[in-house]
Amino acid sequence: MTQPDPSPEPAPRGDPEERPELPSPTPRQLLVLSVPAILVGVVTALVLWVVDRVSEAMSDVIWTTVPDALGVDASGWWILLVLTVTGFAVGLCLRFLPGHGGPDSATTELMEPPLPLKTLPGLAVVLLLGLAGGVSLGPENPIIAINVTLTVFVLTRFMPAVSPKLAMLMAAAGTIGALFGTPVGAALLFTGTLAAIRGGGALWDKLFLPLAAAAAGSVTMHLLGTPPLAFTVPQDTVEPVDFLIGIVVACVCAAIGLGANWLFPRVYRAFHALRNPIVVPTLGGLVLGVLGMLGGPITMFKGLSQMGELIQNVGQESAGDLALIAAIKIVALLVAASAMFRGGRVFPSAFIGVALGMLAHALIPGFPLALAIGCGLIGILLVVTRDGWMALFLAAAVTGDLALLPWFCVIVLPAWLLVSRAPEFRIIPPAASAPPAARPSAD
């Protein structure tokens, strides 16, 4: 029997006739399909959990076991050595492994079409090397790509009633729910995506199965004892003047993000002018090593635990220290994303937003810390994700204060006006940036 085509339809465009279509399911279909949706959520969380555990074990060996055995300090020249070797190892994988480590993460969004199966082992190896070696990228793009590919491959063969598009949505939602430890982020993120898809029925009919997968993914991560967003941010009373200051802080952080966005393609072109897939990440690792020596471990890795460390040590870093940490992390993110490493940009960008928010708190007397951090996250994440829901969700989740949500909902508006017409925070391949008429037919 001919298998369904796993390729997704073209992305939504302005013309309603060109938008992809997802038929509205009946309540009975939703009930039946909720079983595979929950299974997808559990499996995607387990894949993420395995990647996290393996990368942490590798990191312990690289940054603790080996330095202790050699009697050296895991800082200074050790950081330079490890990141340079990591870049060289990534380059070897990109050159020799089947699939060459998957697509360049600088060119990908959170949810992309399924990859050839032969690509997945190389992508997983390159992802693990970067996470363990201290590269300033998160796991989100590659792990979603792995889960989407596996889910589409399995469901389209053994459950043909599940369309490739629905399989993609469930896998991506389950992974996002696992990444953030709550289905809320996935629900918000997919609201805009599903609203643009043609088909009858309520939005919640379309959102039901992705949300079931996201809930299963987040619950699985909690049962495994790894809730990712668990920070304690001191809460202060917010005055009206703080609201006005928050708008300015969010807009300034958005402007900083736009500056990084302007630099991104220039840094990318500079690295890729070298062309050699071994030389590019090796040089990138060398530069990251220098940055790590300057900023220390807090400016390395994906930024999640480092974010918690920064918040926990509030008041111990001066404004100058925080400015240096944010600047180094911005450069590290641009270098890591440009030098052919595989990883996502959301988690390191969230760290940058927290650092900039804490900088605003340190510079402005009496400005509440939680509000400052939320404004920093909103400003940076609007640029990086181009999604107001994601920015609002992470601002509320990291600060942990729902009382600030109404403030954030207003603060996000002027910041969005700054970024709404800016280019995406990714590298657009030439074929993708061609006019629609020049593109091959989707048929």
Salt bridges, closest charged atoms under 4 A:
GLU9 OE1 - LYS165 NZ 2.90
GLU18 OE1 - ARG13 NH1 3.70
GLU21 OE1 - ARG198 NH2 3.56
ASP52 OD1 - LYS302 NZ 3.95
GLU56 OE2 - ARG53 NH2 2.84
ASP104 OD2 - HIS272 NE2 3.56
ASP104 OD1 - ARG342 NH1 3.94
GLU109 OE1 - ARG426 NH2 3.76
GLU424 OE1 - ARG426 NE 2.86
